[in-house]
């Protein structure tokens, strides 16, 4: 039982980052990540990272990268969308909003 608990706890920590609500079997959430006092912008950029089996993770999910791709100079807020199945396959997509 102790080993099973340790495995579940360890799996919950593997992904691109440990932000947001995580379900043990399935996760499909979008949560706010960062907010500034800048006005809500009309531009949005997105970036994604992926983790496979908790062994390998890849992707550039930097807020700066998303902002540059969308031509955003002033970030208003960031949302994070997480999708995960059993912690075996996880993606996190960061949506950066601003002007």
Backbone as a ProteinNet text record, in pm:
[ID]
protein_1_A
[PRIMARY]
XXXXXXXXXXXXXXXXXXXXXXXXXXXXXXXXXXXXXXXXXXXXXXXXXXXXXXXXXXXXXXXXXXXXXXXXXXXXXXXXXXXXXXXXXXXXXXXXXXX
[TERTIARY]
82.3	0	86.7	193.6	283.1	347.8	388.3	449.5	349.8	225.5	123.3	99.7	94.8	77	194.1	315.5	434.6	433.7	391.1	385.3	283.8	165.1	61.2	108.2	168.7	218.6	327.8	416.3	523.3	469.5	370.2	311.5	241.5	187.3	117.7	214.4	341.1	439.8	506.5	485.3	551.3	459.5	504.5	442.3	529.9	483	562.9	576.8	475.5	482.8	367.6	378.6	275.3	180.8	110.6	20.2	-121.1	-214.9	-353.4	-407.7	-530.4	-600.1	-563.2	-529.9	-487.9	-575.5	-634.7	-711.6	-623.2	-645.8	-562.8	-580.1	-701.3	-727.4	-730.9	-800.9	-817.7	-817	-752.1	-754.5	-788.7	-882.9	-918.9	-964.2	-869	-900.9	-837	-895.7	-834.7	-841.2	-725.9	-720.5	-635.5	-665.9	-582.4	-446.4	-346.8	-211.2	-144.9	-166.6	-98.2	-186.5	-185.5	-266.1	-184.9	-198.5	-135.9	-247.5	-210	-311.6	-333.1	-274.9	-296.7	-438.8	-495.3	-629.1	-630.8	-748.1	-766	-737.5	-647.3	-606.8	-687.1	-669.2	-738.2	-652.1	-524.8	-433.3	-416.2	-393.1	-367.8	-262	-166.8	-65.1	-69.2	-34.3	-36.5	88.7	131.2	245.2	208.7	278.6	240.7	364.5	352.6	454.1	384.3	458.2	401.9	493.6	433.1	506.4	451.8	541.7	502.5	557.7	468.7	502	578.2	581.8	657.8	807.3	846.1	987.7	1049.1	976.1	1026.1	925.8	975.8	891.7	958.8	876.9	932.4	835.8	888.7	808.6	855.8	834	865.9	735.4	706.8	582.1	608.7	703.8	736.6	637.5	601.9	510.1	570.3	699.2	766.2	755.7	770.3	759.1	620	516.8	378.8	351.1	400.2	378.7	444.9	567.3	637.7	565.4	516.2	446.5	320.2	254.3	129	150.7	273.5	301.2	250.4	250.3	200.8	315.7	295.1	394.8	358.5	227.1	178	86.1	129.2	50.7	-55.4	-179.7	-285.8	-307.8	-312.1	-326.8	-286.9	-273.5	-235	-329.4	-380.9	-459.3	-379.6	-395.5	-327	-431.5	-427	-517.2	-436.2	-483.8	-414.1	-499.9	-437.3	-501.6	-409	-462.4	-381.1	-466.3	-408.8	-473.5	-377.9	-418	-340.7	-197.8	-169.6	-33.9	61.1	8.7	92.2	116.9	17.7	28.4	-31.9	47.5	2.5	44.2	-47.3	-10.9	-58.2	19.8	-20.7	-4.6	-113.7	-112.3	-132	-43.5	-49.1	-102.6	-211.5	-270.5	-236	-163.7	-118.3	-200.8	-264.6	-350.6	-288.2	-311.1	-259.5	-266.7	-194.7	-185.2	-40.2
-119.4	0	125.8	123.1	238.5	260.9	151.6	164.1	221.3	174.9	226.1	374.4	415.9	557.4	639.6	589.5	659.7	672.9	568	572.4	675.6	676.7	773.2	915.7	936.6	1071.5	1113.1	1021	1051.7	1084.1	1009	1034.2	1168.8	1212.7	1341.2	1457.6	1434.2	1540.5	1548.4	1450.3	1450.8	1508.9	1614.3	1678	1797.6	1884	2001.9	2092.8	2096.9	2168.1	2120.8	2143.9	2096.2	2210.4	2261.7	2374	2328.6	2366.8	2339.5	2217.1	2184.3	2071.2	1946.7	1838.3	1715.4	1600.3	1526.6	1407.4	1284.7	1183.3	1063.5	984.4	983.5	905.3	995	1107.5	1196.7	1340.8	1426.3	1569.6	1641.2	1731.2	1816.7	1950.1	2035.6	2161.7	2280.9	2397.2	2524.4	2613.3	2661.9	2745	2869.3	2979.4	3098.8	3074.2	3132.1	3110.6	3240.7	3345.2	3470.4	3586.2	3694.5	3811.3	3937.2	4035.3	4166	4269.8	4393.6	4498.7	4560.7	4502	4549.7	4514.6	4596.5	4570.9	4440.3	4376.2	4253.6	4282.2	4205.2	4228.6	4150	4186.1	4117.2	4010.1	4006	3907.7	3789.9	3672.2	3553.8	3467.3	3421.7	3329.3	3204	3090.8	2968.1	2885	2814.8	2724.3	2599.2	2488.1	2362.1	2279.5	2204.5	2105.9	1972.2	1864.9	1730.7	1642.1	1554.8	1455.4	1317.4	1224.4	1088.9	992.3	919.5	819.8	877.7	1008.6	1069.9	1050.8	999.2	971.1	1081.3	1124.9	1227.4	1340.9	1461.9	1580.5	1672.2	1734.7	1823.4	1936.6	2042.8	2156.6	2285	2394.4	2526.7	2592.1	2592.8	2651.5	2782.6	2858.2	2985.3	3095.2	3174.4	3286.3	3385	3408	3498.8	3447.6	3318.1	3258.9	3281.1	3255	3273.7	3420.3	3509.9	3653.4	3698.7	3655.2	3692.9	3639.7	3515.3	3455.4	3532.5	3590.9	3663.8	3813.9	3860.3	4003.5	4079.8	4014.7	4077.9	4149.2	4276.3	4355.1	4370	4371.9	4384.7	4267.4	4177.1	4060	4100.1	4056.5	4084.1	3964.7	3844.4	3726.2	3599.6	3490.6	3361.3	3254.8	3169.9	3053.5	2928.2	2824.9	2697.8	2588.8	2520.5	2408.7	2279.7	2190.3	2064.9	1948.1	1854.3	1729.5	1616.2	1519.3	1407.6	1282.7	1169.3	1040.6	952.7	923.8	838.5	887	1009.8	1060.7	1000.2	916	851.5	942.9	1023.6	1121.3	1251	1355.3	1483.9	1595.6	1688.9	1810.8	1930.5	2035	2163.1	2267.4	2341.3	2448.5	2579.8	2674.7	2805.4	2905.6	2975.4	3077.8	3212.9	3294.8	3425.6	3531.6	3618.5	3723.2	3860	3952.1	4087.8	4170	4279.6	4371.9	4388.7
0	0	0	77	82.5	-53.7	-119.7	-251.6	-352	-349.7	-441.1	-418.6	-293.5	-261.2	-313.3	-296.1	-343.5	-495.4	-565.3	-711.2	-757.9	-698.5	-736.3	-707.9	-593.8	-560.5	-658.2	-692.1	-786.5	-924.4	-969.4	-1101	-1106.4	-994.5	-993.6	-1009.1	-986.8	-996.5	-1132.6	-1219.3	-1349.2	-1455	-1514.1	-1630	-1660.6	-1746.2	-1778.7	-1657.7	-1576.6	-1449.4	-1363	-1235.2	-1142.4	-1106.3	-1207.2	-1186.6	-1219	-1136.4	-1167.5	-1097.1	-1132	-1073.3	-1152.9	-1082.1	-1148.4	-1101.4	-1195	-1163.5	-1175.4	-1093.4	-1095.6	-1224.7	-1281.8	-1402.6	-1525.9	-1516.4	-1630.5	-1581.9	-1658.5	-1631.4	-1761.4	-1756.1	-1868	-1812.8	-1779.2	-1712.5	-1783	-1761	-1799.3	-1677	-1632	-1511.6	-1538	-1467.1	-1481.3	-1418.5	-1478.6	-1429.9	-1386.1	-1460.6	-1432.6	-1478.8	-1402.8	-1437.4	-1409	-1497.2	-1474.5	-1466.2	-1445.2	-1441.9	-1580.2	-1684.8	-1821.4	-1865.9	-1955.5	-2007.7	-2086.6	-2089	-2165.8	-2312.6	-2369.1	-2507.4	-2608	-2735	-2843.8	-2908.4	-2872.2	-2930.6	-2835.3	-2893.8	-2812.5	-2881.7	-2803	-2851.6	-2766.7	-2826	-2746.9	-2772.8	-2668.7	-2675.6	-2596.1	-2623.5	-2560.2	-2525.6	-2416.1	-2381.5	-2355.2	-2372.5	-2362.7	-2280	-2200.4	-2122.8	-2158.4	-2183.3	-2217.7	-2113.5	-2048.7	-1946.8	-1828.4	-1817.2	-1709.4	-1726.9	-1843.3	-1871	-1955.5	-2057.7	-2148.4	-2156.9	-2157.2	-2173	-2274	-2357.7	-2459.5	-2489.4	-2548.2	-2589.7	-2525.6	-2594.9	-2542.9	-2502.3	-2374.1	-2324.5	-2252.4	-2300.4	-2238.3	-2272.8	-2174.1	-2194.8	-2294.7	-2285.5	-2377.9	-2521.8	-2541	-2674.9	-2732.2	-2653.6	-2699.8	-2731.2	-2646.6	-2668	-2798	-2821.6	-2945.1	-3067.9	-3061.5	-3175.5	-3211.2	-3112.7	-3135.5	-3148.6	-3134.9	-3142.3	-3021.8	-2906.9	-2783.6	-2713.2	-2683.1	-2611.1	-2463.9	-2434.5	-2297	-2266.3	-2181.1	-2144.4	-2042.9	-2064.9	-1968.1	-1876	-1932.6	-1848.2	-1925.7	-1851.6	-1908.4	-1852.7	-1940.6	-1899.7	-1933.7	-1852	-1875.2	-1891.6	-2006	-2032.4	-2018	-1930.4	-1904.7	-1949.8	-2019.4	-2058.9	-2017.3	-1944	-1899.1	-1883.8	-1921.8	-1902.7	-1822.5	-1699.3	-1608.4	-1584.9	-1618.6	-1605.5	-1707.3	-1795.1	-1896.9	-2015.4	-2046.3	-2153.8	-2103.1	-2102	-2049.4	-2144.2	-2169.8	-2242.2	-2161.6	-2167.3	-2109.6	-2218	-2241.9	-2340.2	-2266.8	-2292.2	-2228.7	-2330.9	-2294.3	-2377.5	-2316.6	-2392.8	-2345.7	-2416.8	-2339.2	-2393.5	-2370.2	-2462.9	-2444.6	-2571.2	-2569.6	-2684	-2725.1
[MASK]
+++++++++++++++++++++++++++++++++++++++++++++++++++++++++++++++++++++++++++++++++++++++++++++++++++

